[in-house]
């Protein structure tokens, strides 16, 4: 009985923290879902490359806690940039900056995922290359709209 109360309190606290963080990042929408999902897949593939001895982040090619920590710090910094974009959007009463920042971070994540997959010997379907081209063209179109 007491154990269940403790577990419930822990989950309540974690849920509150998660909700607060999501609110600070502009809410859990499709764009943020895409970015966080891509980050997770990229991180997992990086771990897989390390286990396979194919990592380019360490001299031995093996799993490196330093490389993993640096990867997590990089992804946390990217989320901090999304937070800053949300603050700027609040100031400008828009949602444009956040969307552009998220899209700009999704592109290198996808490229990194493709590179990791290729390192692991996975054949890359042409659709992935099409997605990257589409995302690059969307960034260019949004930039042109912003110039006007």
Buried (B, 14 or more C-beta within 10 A) or exposed (E): EEEEEEEEEEEEEEEEEEEEEBEBBBEBBEBBEBBBEBBEBBBEBBBBBBEBEBBEBBEEBBBBEEBBEEBEEEBEEBBEBBBEBBEBBEEEEEBBBBBBBBBBBBBEBBBBBBBBBEBEEEEEEEEBEEBBEEBEEBBEEBEEEEEE
